[in-house]
Amino acid sequence: MENGHGIAGWFDGLADGLIHGWVADPAQPGRRLFVTLSIDGVPFATVAADRFRADIAAAGVGDGAHSFQVPAPPALADGRPHRLEAVVEEAGAPLAGSPREVAIPLPGLAALGTPLFILGAPRSGTTYLTRLLNAHGAVYLTEELRLFAFLRHVLEVAPHAPADTAEFLLHGQPQKDHFLDVLREDGLRAVERYFRLRAYPAVPAVWGDKNPFYADPVHSPGCLDFIGAVLPDARFLHIHRDPAAVVRSLVAKGWADAAGAAALWSRVTATARRFGAGLAEGRYLEVRYDALLAAPEENADRILAFIGLRRDDGTTAFLARQRRAPELFSDPVSATVAQLAAGIDATSAGDARLRALVDPALLEAFGYAKP
């Protein structure tokens, strides 16, 4: 298996996510050669052929330490054919067996693992919860990519825009519906490819997105139903926090006035619970933010069990860091002059004024009613 330049070896190509082969100089059996690997003509690695392989040693090729092995780069993990080439640096010529056409097939969204969506009103701990879960080696969650709100708009809202609006772009039946059928399928393929590339080389056991507004019928109407329809095995994790703390934080950020912030908390928490009540058992879980902070290990284990995982070294290390020196995952807020003047600062009286903006039945249902 020589390449015509006095170099022995063979390019095995791609197997089990690894690119490998071997190369040796018969005239100098102790010499280690280098191989440059490229995809579609673009080099991505130069590697020394110095790994031991028993079959090479058994064949009498030097001491057997003439093989190379590197992980396949993300560029190959897109389901498309690519030209993979190995060139021996010292000879300036392809290794025998090179080039090869290879492809890593896309196994479908189901093969990515369990879809998970983090719900909760803004400033309720959704970011903390997402960072906790992302510390686990088998989890990959995006933070407010809002991908499925975008998909729903493209597939279900924009195609039915009134003719006198700027979004009225697709026209004519039945070709419009035929195109939307193709777009729906390809849109899910794009989701699959995105998560595969972002998490590569791992294939996450749990993947998804954190977006407080998935459960807001004003900002994202129908989005939870859309997710449930296209991902029937998706799970939903709803974290909620005392509305007084949420409203105070939203007002301090300048994102809403007190009445608007209270209405947002009410919409999101009520919508999330109502949606969860219609799901099969085991697909919806609620977590209180204050309980998570008070007993992080116990609640982390409960959350991980909900998505079929156990605590690993990553989550254990995350929790340990938070005990030693809690990390701020979003900008901290403090009472403003306006808050103090309005009497909604962090006092018992201020909390009572804020909770009074929320339906008492909703406060009672979520355990935030105070005597």
Steps between C-alpha positions, in 0.01 A plus 500: 500500500740759374413836350769499235734722702663228707248548782295210637162546662128511458226755559215321678273804482214558744362249750309555824561874488878462461727558201791261497767323302871421511818600319866397525830535315631145434852637455490662844265291717565711810398823328162660579322664211232770494166501319291805405126440488259709296127518433393605152849634437522703824765373748381470858774302680858379474563201720800283585469131412644375829222295661553129558284249314534129563413401142776726363753354744388146409560583133861587583471875436762645731393500863132534407477863615413647160124564514299819541152570627306826537133579578291589199446879497150654520509586128443131422197468728243644262371194317661605172779327301848649533839428344740396777868495406823403678834629366837382632691818581847358437402364158258774398273231361169336602512199726388177335122470536456877482280683416173357625142623482352493847185621675366493855126437465253708695306254715199724560392713793403196704860380494609825665326395818224661702384851402473729805360851525556732796198718577441773756440872528805721438715551814374170647825301489474357150863592424628344824308180428630485143861546613454226761372257238762598242768411754398137441703331228191350335298824471509775238250785543505829315421818691211696349574408142118498477537260212153347517329838522679586176404169337138537597489851356655387171282192466167600653475878526673664203341271235155618606576870520232731351556596137550866588794437738872480436504133611265395220771331292385146415209486261310245297348166582578214516869575448517713815390211722734262321792734560407541867499122542856488366601799712362340815705185442814691407453738792517210744805367315662840549426481873654155510810609311544809717497305827721227360760753386488703822532197726749310278668259552256405774142408419305650793260285697299815567479804272277803467453868574434735791253775419272665757271620222410154366224504763391860438182508287564865416857469370483140373135397456456130430871426532471229765233321297725523192795348689278225637377417150838484325681341798248266665762366742620843618515577871436834665665633813321797657686702762302763691586760759315721747322760282607778735867428424433463127304824474756693701782369280319577173421853616862556608619382157266747336327225304149567633305695755365318802160427349651377172753281681230345717290430191798334330567276802132405511478419128815287489443300818132435429563408134788266584302315766189475282711358215676258734169371632413378152820301455560136580648424840876550510515774237455808722672597824480811715784631715496788747800730466530557876486125564771438241730749673418368848560133416699497174627139510162351583319702234773448240464125545121527463535706181760268350284196579215669312711496182641153563844601629704485817733759638844481336835664575399813311182565696670410828777750427246768401310460827824508699604825331164655577533408866847655524436815297159539335533620143280776361343370180325826414542861596421554869239758590447715804219721620470817299382840619179444306443166673554651841264783419238256375533289813595181312849457645605168655301526820201304623278796421654538155452129429136521605437792264651305210312177572179702511548554126458125439178299507472355854392163358821484295711592803328224697545245221877559485549528877578871516194619692611665824291553813 
